[in-house]
């Protein structure tokens, strides 16, 4: 039992090391702007895709109850990707304008105390 558990471990270690090496090699590589945006929007997609799939399935069942399975699949996929990426775009815009704008108005000395003498005074 123990041998079966430990047997695949070297493969996972090799996969992990190769992935770490790949990340190290790709550190300075520039990616196209649309891929960078898609990465930013994907967080909103991952947060909200299940909600949009549920809404699409409910709408399909109410509007077209006898639809074929492929229609449900297309509705689920298109609603999840379309609405999820739109939510991600709205979230990126909200974060870059509202949140960063609010943080810029706070003086930096209130956020982080980096003065070397103030650390000694606290003790």
TORDO-842644 format. One record per residue: x, z, y of N, C-alpha, C in turn. Coordinates in nm, 4 decimals, always signed. Atoms other than C-alpha are relative to their C-alpha. Layout:
BEGIN
+----------+----------+----------+----------+----------+----------+----------+----------+----------+
:     n_px :     n_pz :     n_py :    ca_px :    ca_pz :    ca_py :     c_px :     c_pz :     c_py :
+----------+----------+----------+----------+----------+----------+----------+----------+----------+
:        X :        Z :        Y :        X :        Z :        Y :        X :        Z :        Y :
...
+----------+----------+----------+----------+----------+----------+----------+----------+----------+
END
This chain:
BEGIN
+----------+----------+----------+----------+----------+----------+----------+----------+----------+
:     n_px :     n_pz :     n_py :    ca_px :    ca_pz :    ca_py :     c_px :     c_pz :     c_py :
+----------+----------+----------+----------+----------+----------+----------+----------+----------+
:  +0.0833 :  +0.0000 :  -0.1200 :  +0.0000 :  +0.0000 :  +0.0000 :  +0.0876 :  +0.0000 :  +0.1262 :
:  -0.0878 :  -0.0069 :  -0.1158 :  +0.2774 :  +0.0902 :  +0.2424 :  +0.0767 :  -0.1298 :  +0.0195 :
:  -0.0733 :  +0.1263 :  -0.0095 :  +0.4684 :  -0.2292 :  +0.1603 :  -0.0887 :  -0.1094 :  +0.0581 :
:  +0.0915 :  +0.1000 :  -0.0550 :  +0.1600 :  -0.4375 :  +0.2389 :  -0.0241 :  +0.0220 :  +0.1480 :
:  +0.0204 :  -0.0303 :  -0.1413 :  +0.1194 :  -0.2630 :  +0.5711 :  +0.1221 :  -0.0387 :  +0.0823 :
:  -0.1225 :  +0.0267 :  -0.0749 :  +0.4822 :  -0.3018 :  +0.6759 :  +0.0496 :  -0.1430 :  -0.0149 :
:  -0.0508 :  +0.1349 :  +0.0250 :  +0.5352 :  -0.6525 :  +0.5361 :  -0.0203 :  -0.0951 :  +0.1176 :
:  +0.0149 :  +0.0951 :  -0.1109 :  +0.3834 :  -0.8465 :  +0.8293 :  +0.0668 :  +0.0460 :  +0.1295 :
:  -0.0544 :  -0.0515 :  -0.1251 :  +0.5539 :  -0.6268 :  +1.0882 :  +0.1137 :  -0.0849 :  +0.0577 :
:  -0.1058 :  +0.0814 :  -0.0607 :  +0.8690 :  -0.8412 :  +1.1282 :  -0.0527 :  -0.1242 :  +0.0713 :
:  +0.0569 :  +0.1153 :  -0.0675 :  +0.6507 :  -1.1397 :  +1.2153 :  -0.0549 :  +0.0376 :  +0.1371 :
:  +0.0529 :  -0.0450 :  -0.1280 :  +0.4772 :  -0.9430 :  +1.4889 :  +0.1123 :  +0.0334 :  +0.0969 :
:  -0.1151 :  -0.0304 :  -0.0846 :  +0.8107 :  -0.8226 :  +1.6182 :  +0.0616 :  -0.1292 :  +0.0520 :
:  -0.0548 :  +0.1287 :  -0.0437 :  +0.9413 :  -1.1804 :  +1.6272 :  -0.0905 :  -0.0678 :  +0.1024 :
:  +0.0929 :  +0.0571 :  -0.0974 :  +0.6279 :  -1.2986 :  +1.8059 :  +0.0127 :  +0.0710 :  +0.1349 :
:  -0.0137 :  -0.0759 :  -0.1242 :  +0.6636 :  -1.0207 :  +2.0610 :  +0.1291 :  -0.0303 :  +0.0724 :
:  -0.1290 :  +0.0316 :  -0.0627 :  +1.0304 :  -1.0900 :  +2.1226 :  +0.0025 :  -0.1416 :  +0.0555 :
:  +0.0020 :  +0.1374 :  -0.0502 :  +0.9738 :  -1.4633 :  +2.1548 :  -0.0884 :  -0.0125 :  +0.1237 :
:  +0.0860 :  +0.0022 :  -0.1185 :  +0.6894 :  -1.4044 :  +2.4008 :  +0.0715 :  +0.0624 :  +0.1194 :
:  -0.0760 :  -0.0628 :  -0.1079 :  +0.9082 :  -1.1692 :  +2.6057 :  +0.1090 :  -0.0933 :  +0.0508 :
:  -0.1021 :  +0.0964 :  -0.0405 :  +1.1861 :  -1.4298 :  +2.6069 :  -0.0620 :  -0.1146 :  +0.0789 :
:  +0.0693 :  +0.1071 :  -0.0723 :  +0.9399 :  -1.6996 :  +2.7140 :  -0.0377 :  +0.0442 :  +0.1410 :
:  +0.0337 :  -0.0517 :  -0.1332 :  +0.8170 :  -1.4818 :  +3.0015 :  +0.1242 :  +0.0115 :  +0.0879 :
:  -0.1245 :  -0.0120 :  -0.0764 :  +1.1757 :  -1.4165 :  +3.1069 :  +0.0487 :  -0.1373 :  +0.0460 :
:  -0.0458 :  +0.1343 :  -0.0358 :  +1.2599 :  -1.7876 :  +3.1033 :  -0.0898 :  -0.0658 :  +0.1045 :
:  +0.0953 :  +0.0620 :  -0.0920 :  +0.9465 :  -1.8820 :  +3.3007 :  -0.0184 :  +0.0782 :  +0.1286 :
:  +0.0168 :  -0.0870 :  -0.1156 :  +0.9947 :  -1.6185 :  +3.5696 :  +0.0035 :  -0.0756 :  +0.1327 :
:  -0.0138 :  +0.0687 :  -0.1278 :  +1.1034 :  -1.8562 :  +3.8478 :  -0.0735 :  -0.1325 :  +0.0080 :
:  +0.0681 :  +0.1288 :  +0.0034 :  +0.8851 :  -2.1530 :  +3.7499 :  -0.1222 :  +0.0039 :  +0.0912 :
:  +0.1161 :  +0.0101 :  -0.0882 :  +0.6318 :  -2.2626 :  +4.0114 :  -0.1102 :  -0.0777 :  -0.0717 :
:  +0.1140 :  +0.0661 :  +0.0632 :  +0.2870 :  -2.3559 :  +3.8872 :  -0.0835 :  -0.0677 :  +0.1077 :
:  +0.0865 :  +0.0649 :  -0.0985 :  +0.0389 :  -2.5899 :  +4.0555 :  -0.1001 :  +0.0988 :  +0.0599 :
:  +0.0879 :  -0.0902 :  -0.0744 :  -0.1895 :  -2.4294 :  +4.3113 :  -0.1339 :  +0.0228 :  -0.0714 :
:  +0.1301 :  -0.0160 :  +0.0648 :  -0.5088 :  -2.4959 :  +4.1136 :  +0.0099 :  +0.0930 :  -0.1215 :
:  -0.0171 :  -0.0936 :  +0.1113 :  -0.3684 :  -2.3073 :  +3.8119 :  +0.0129 :  +0.1436 :  +0.0499 :
:  -0.0106 :  -0.1331 :  -0.0588 :  -0.2799 :  -2.0153 :  +4.0357 :  -0.1379 :  +0.0516 :  +0.0409 :
:  +0.1367 :  -0.0384 :  -0.0389 :  -0.6346 :  -2.0134 :  +4.1750 :  -0.0852 :  +0.0317 :  -0.1226 :
:  +0.0772 :  -0.0247 :  +0.1223 :  -0.7826 :  -2.0388 :  +3.8261 :  +0.0370 :  +0.1354 :  -0.0604 :
:  -0.0408 :  -0.1320 :  +0.0474 :  -0.5794 :  -1.7348 :  +3.7253 :  -0.0601 :  +0.1117 :  +0.0827 :
:  +0.0625 :  -0.1002 :  -0.0862 :  -0.7109 :  -1.5433 :  +4.0262 :  -0.1494 :  +0.0130 :  -0.0297 :
:  +0.1441 :  -0.0008 :  +0.0230 :  -1.0700 :  -1.6420 :  +3.9516 :  -0.0356 :  +0.0473 :  -0.1398 :
:  +0.0318 :  -0.0338 :  +0.1383 :  -1.0441 :  -1.5679 :  +3.5809 :  -0.0351 :  +0.1473 :  -0.0168 :
:  +0.0351 :  -0.1416 :  +0.0097 :  -1.0681 :  -1.1932 :  +3.6429 :  -0.1504 :  +0.0183 :  +0.0219 :
:  +0.1442 :  -0.0050 :  -0.0224 :  -1.4162 :  -1.2381 :  +3.7867 :  -0.0771 :  -0.0604 :  -0.1164 :
:  +0.0628 :  +0.0613 :  +0.1170 :  -1.5001 :  -1.4628 :  +3.4934 :  -0.0055 :  +0.0988 :  -0.1152 :
:  -0.0014 :  -0.0945 :  +0.1121 :  -1.3958 :  -1.1985 :  +3.2427 :  -0.0922 :  +0.1191 :  +0.0242 :
:  +0.0890 :  -0.1120 :  -0.0306 :  -1.5982 :  -0.9313 :  +3.4244 :  -0.1473 :  -0.0352 :  -0.0167 :
:  +0.1420 :  +0.0304 :  -0.0133 :  -1.9235 :  -1.1209 :  +3.4508 :  -0.0547 :  -0.1010 :  -0.0999 :
:  +0.0504 :  +0.1087 :  +0.0841 :  -1.9483 :  -1.3841 :  +3.1768 :  -0.1139 :  +0.0437 :  -0.0919 :
:  +0.1071 :  -0.0410 :  +0.0910 :  -2.1671 :  -1.1783 :  +2.9436 :  -0.1345 :  +0.0112 :  +0.0714 :
:  +0.1248 :  -0.0094 :  -0.0766 :  -2.4243 :  -1.1174 :  +3.2171 :  -0.0605 :  -0.1383 :  +0.0180 :
:  +0.0507 :  +0.1354 :  -0.0234 :  -2.4521 :  -1.4877 :  +3.2954 :  -0.0440 :  -0.0670 :  -0.1298 :
:  +0.0439 :  +0.0544 :  +0.1281 :  -2.4743 :  -1.5793 :  +2.9260 :  -0.1359 :  +0.0578 :  -0.0367 :
:  +0.1287 :  -0.0624 :  +0.0312 :  -2.7578 :  -1.3295 :  +2.8794 :  -0.1119 :  -0.0581 :  +0.0859 :
:  +0.1009 :  +0.0588 :  -0.0886 :  -2.9444 :  -1.4686 :  +3.1805 :  -0.0331 :  -0.1425 :  -0.0440 :
:  +0.0244 :  +0.1376 :  +0.0449 :  -2.9000 :  -1.8257 :  +3.0553 :  -0.0801 :  -0.0022 :  -0.1298 :
:  +0.0743 :  -0.0038 :  +0.1266 :  -3.0234 :  -1.7344 :  +2.7066 :  -0.1452 :  +0.0421 :  +0.0229 :
:  +0.1367 :  -0.0426 :  -0.0315 :  -3.3261 :  -1.5525 :  +2.8487 :  -0.0782 :  -0.1156 :  +0.0638 :
:  +0.0676 :  +0.1119 :  -0.0660 :  -3.4074 :  -1.8494 :  +3.0730 :  -0.0305 :  -0.1121 :  -0.0998 :
:  +0.0239 :  +0.1050 :  +0.1001 :  -3.3694 :  -2.0929 :  +2.7828 :  -0.1164 :  +0.0375 :  -0.0920 :
:  +0.1089 :  -0.0430 :  +0.0887 :  -3.5994 :  -1.8863 :  +2.5603 :  -0.1352 :  -0.0034 :  +0.0705 :
:  +0.1257 :  +0.0002 :  -0.0750 :  -3.8627 :  -1.8589 :  +2.8345 :  -0.0445 :  -0.1417 :  +0.0368 :
:  +0.0367 :  +0.1334 :  -0.0487 :  -3.8483 :  -2.2197 :  +2.9595 :  -0.0093 :  -0.1042 :  -0.1116 :
:  -0.0038 :  +0.0997 :  +0.1078 :  -3.7604 :  -2.4194 :  +2.6458 :  +0.0164 :  +0.0744 :  -0.1328 :
:  -0.0151 :  -0.0829 :  +0.1196 :  -3.8360 :  -2.2052 :  +2.3405 :  +0.0444 :  -0.0760 :  -0.1248 :
:  -0.0348 :  +0.0755 :  +0.1207 :  -3.7857 :  -2.4836 :  +2.0837 :  +0.1252 :  -0.0840 :  +0.0162 :
:  -0.1203 :  +0.0800 :  -0.0256 :  -3.4537 :  -2.6136 :  +2.2182 :  +0.0967 :  +0.0100 :  -0.1175 :
:  -0.0981 :  -0.0059 :  +0.1087 :  -3.1839 :  -2.7050 :  +1.9671 :  +0.1160 :  +0.0946 :  +0.0346 :
:  -0.1089 :  -0.0954 :  -0.0165 :  -2.8859 :  -2.4770 :  +1.9165 :  +0.1070 :  -0.0516 :  +0.0963 :
:  -0.1026 :  +0.0555 :  -0.0882 :  -2.6494 :  -2.7116 :  +2.1005 :  -0.0389 :  +0.0174 :  +0.1465 :
:  +0.0458 :  -0.0214 :  -0.1369 :  -2.8635 :  -2.6764 :  +2.4135 :  +0.0276 :  +0.1434 :  +0.0443 :
:  -0.0327 :  -0.1392 :  -0.0311 :  -2.8230 :  -2.2981 :  +2.3979 :  +0.1505 :  +0.0175 :  +0.0220 :
:  -0.1447 :  -0.0081 :  -0.0129 :  -2.4497 :  -2.3391 :  +2.3492 :  +0.0466 :  -0.0576 :  +0.1330 :
:  -0.0379 :  +0.0632 :  -0.1276 :  -2.4159 :  -2.5758 :  +2.6475 :  -0.0443 :  +0.0856 :  +0.1176 :
:  +0.0488 :  -0.0865 :  -0.1084 :  -2.6305 :  -2.3479 :  +2.8655 :  +0.0853 :  +0.1251 :  +0.0128 :
:  -0.0822 :  -0.1211 :  -0.0040 :  -2.4271 :  -2.0416 :  +2.7696 :  +0.1386 :  -0.0292 :  +0.0551 :
:  -0.1351 :  +0.0336 :  -0.0440 :  -2.0917 :  -2.2102 :  +2.8206 :  +0.0035 :  -0.0390 :  +0.1472 :
:  -0.0022 :  +0.0441 :  -0.1394 :  -2.1768 :  -2.3785 :  +3.1490 :  -0.0355 :  +0.1120 :  +0.0967 :
:  +0.0352 :  -0.1094 :  -0.0905 :  -2.3425 :  -2.0724 :  +3.2983 :  +0.1115 :  +0.1032 :  +0.0078 :
:  -0.1088 :  -0.0983 :  -0.0014 :  -2.0595 :  -1.8406 :  +3.1949 :  +0.1182 :  -0.0493 :  +0.0813 :
:  -0.1169 :  +0.0529 :  -0.0719 :  -1.7835 :  -2.0662 :  +3.3255 :  -0.0333 :  -0.0243 :  +0.1466 :
:  +0.0356 :  +0.0321 :  -0.1378 :  -1.9631 :  -2.1886 :  +3.6378 :  -0.0255 :  +0.1228 :  +0.0861 :
:  +0.0334 :  -0.1190 :  -0.0789 :  -2.1110 :  -1.8621 :  +3.7572 :  +0.1143 :  +0.1016 :  -0.0014 :
:  -0.1128 :  -0.0926 :  +0.0060 :  -1.8118 :  -1.6583 :  +3.6382 :  +0.1113 :  -0.0377 :  +0.0944 :
:  -0.1037 :  +0.0442 :  -0.0941 :  -1.5649 :  -1.8694 :  +3.8329 :  -0.0472 :  +0.0122 :  +0.1445 :
:  +0.0528 :  -0.0197 :  -0.1358 :  -1.7934 :  -1.8606 :  +4.1375 :  +0.0081 :  +0.1473 :  +0.0397 :
:  -0.0135 :  -0.1431 :  -0.0271 :  -1.8045 :  -1.4812 :  +4.1109 :  +0.1464 :  +0.0359 :  +0.0238 :
:  -0.1429 :  -0.0252 :  -0.0190 :  -1.4259 :  -1.4779 :  +4.0742 :  +0.0481 :  -0.0476 :  +0.1352 :
:  -0.0381 :  +0.0515 :  -0.1316 :  -1.3871 :  -1.6937 :  +4.3854 :  -0.0516 :  +0.0914 :  +0.1105 :
:  +0.0557 :  -0.0916 :  -0.1005 :  -1.6186 :  -1.4655 :  +4.5827 :  +0.0766 :  +0.1310 :  +0.0023 :
:  -0.0758 :  -0.1246 :  +0.0062 :  -1.4249 :  -1.1636 :  +4.4617 :  +0.1376 :  -0.0145 :  +0.0644 :
:  -0.1307 :  +0.0238 :  -0.0622 :  -1.0908 :  -1.3153 :  +4.5669 :  -0.0138 :  -0.0067 :  +0.1513 :
:  +0.0220 :  +0.0096 :  -0.1444 :  -1.2298 :  -1.3993 :  +4.9103 :  -0.0303 :  +0.1378 :  +0.0580 :
:  +0.0317 :  -0.1350 :  -0.0461 :  -1.3772 :  -1.0493 :  +4.9471 :  +0.1255 :  +0.0870 :  +0.0041 :
:  -0.1209 :  -0.0830 :  +0.0053 :  -1.0505 :  -0.8867 :  +4.8428 :  +0.1003 :  -0.0402 :  +0.1082 :
:  -0.1008 :  +0.0440 :  -0.0969 :  -0.8324 :  -1.1015 :  +5.0672 :  -0.0439 :  +0.0216 :  +0.1448 :
:  +0.0435 :  -0.0198 :  -0.1378 :  -1.0490 :  -1.0525 :  +5.3768 :  -0.0360 :  +0.1453 :  +0.0287 :
:  +0.0512 :  -0.1339 :  -0.0301 :  -1.2278 :  -0.7182 :  +5.3594 :  +0.0987 :  +0.1092 :  -0.0405 :
:  -0.0850 :  -0.1078 :  +0.0500 :  -1.0029 :  -0.5012 :  +5.1445 :  +0.1370 :  -0.0025 :  +0.0669 :
:  -0.1319 :  +0.0070 :  -0.0639 :  -0.6689 :  -0.6262 :  +5.2763 :  -0.0092 :  +0.0249 :  +0.1494 :
:  +0.0184 :  -0.0268 :  -0.1426 :  -0.8038 :  -0.6191 :  +5.6311 :  -0.0142 :  +0.1474 :  +0.0284 :
:  +0.0163 :  -0.1446 :  -0.0180 :  -0.9080 :  -0.2565 :  +5.5916 :  +0.1315 :  +0.0730 :  -0.0237 :
:  -0.1283 :  -0.0646 :  +0.0273 :  -0.5722 :  -0.1630 :  +5.4428 :  +0.1025 :  -0.0252 :  +0.1101 :
:  -0.0948 :  +0.0298 :  -0.1087 :  -0.3846 :  -0.3323 :  +5.7272 :  -0.0222 :  +0.0906 :  +0.1210 :
:  +0.0303 :  -0.0850 :  -0.1155 :  -0.5605 :  -0.1094 :  +5.9810 :  +0.0489 :  +0.1435 :  -0.0178 :
:  -0.0493 :  -0.1355 :  +0.0252 :  -0.4319 :  +0.2098 :  +5.8159 :  +0.1501 :  +0.0013 :  +0.0288 :
:  -0.1447 :  -0.0063 :  -0.0262 :  -0.0909 :  +0.3085 :  +5.9536 :  +0.0767 :  +0.0258 :  -0.1292 :
:  -0.0744 :  -0.0093 :  +0.1249 :  +0.1738 :  +0.2795 :  +5.6859 :  +0.0504 :  +0.1417 :  -0.0268 :
:  -0.0492 :  -0.1358 :  +0.0243 :  +0.2954 :  +0.6357 :  +5.7384 :  -0.1048 :  +0.0872 :  -0.0681 :
:  +0.1038 :  -0.0761 :  +0.0687 :  -0.0424 :  +0.7598 :  +5.6115 :  -0.0129 :  -0.0427 :  -0.1467 :
:  +0.0091 :  +0.0481 :  +0.1371 :  -0.0181 :  +0.5498 :  +5.2957 :  +0.1142 :  +0.0517 :  -0.0857 :
:  -0.1176 :  -0.0374 :  +0.0766 :  +0.3376 :  +0.6243 :  +5.1837 :  +0.0974 :  +0.0708 :  +0.0921 :
:  -0.0968 :  -0.0739 :  -0.0793 :  +0.5819 :  +0.8811 :  +5.3112 :  +0.1392 :  -0.0344 :  -0.0524 :
:  -0.1286 :  +0.0460 :  +0.0486 :  +0.9220 :  +0.7153 :  +5.2821 :  +0.1181 :  +0.0575 :  +0.0782 :
:  -0.1086 :  -0.0545 :  -0.0804 :  +1.1224 :  +0.9089 :  +5.5388 :  +0.0768 :  +0.1040 :  -0.0817 :
:  -0.0759 :  -0.0901 :  +0.0879 :  +1.4088 :  +1.0908 :  +5.3592 :  -0.0056 :  +0.1464 :  +0.0430 :
:  +0.0028 :  -0.1400 :  -0.0459 :  +1.3924 :  +1.4059 :  +5.5790 :  -0.1340 :  +0.0665 :  -0.0300 :
:  +0.1311 :  -0.0589 :  +0.0219 :  +1.0192 :  +1.4526 :  +5.5229 :  -0.0140 :  +0.0505 :  -0.1444 :
:  +0.0058 :  -0.0488 :  +0.1371 :  +1.0725 :  +1.4933 :  +5.1481 :  +0.0593 :  +0.1389 :  -0.0115 :
:  -0.0615 :  -0.1334 :  +0.0014 :  +1.3012 :  +1.7911 :  +5.2090 :  -0.0882 :  +0.1016 :  +0.0710 :
:  +0.0847 :  -0.0916 :  -0.0749 :  +1.0573 :  +1.9410 :  +5.4596 :  -0.1203 :  +0.0451 :  -0.0831 :
:  +0.1138 :  -0.0353 :  +0.0852 :  +0.7770 :  +1.9352 :  +5.1975 :  +0.0355 :  +0.1068 :  -0.1000 :
:  -0.0391 :  -0.0927 :  +0.1074 :  +0.9761 :  +2.1467 :  +4.9530 :  +0.0158 :  +0.1400 :  +0.0476 :
+----------+----------+----------+----------+----------+----------+----------+----------+----------+
END
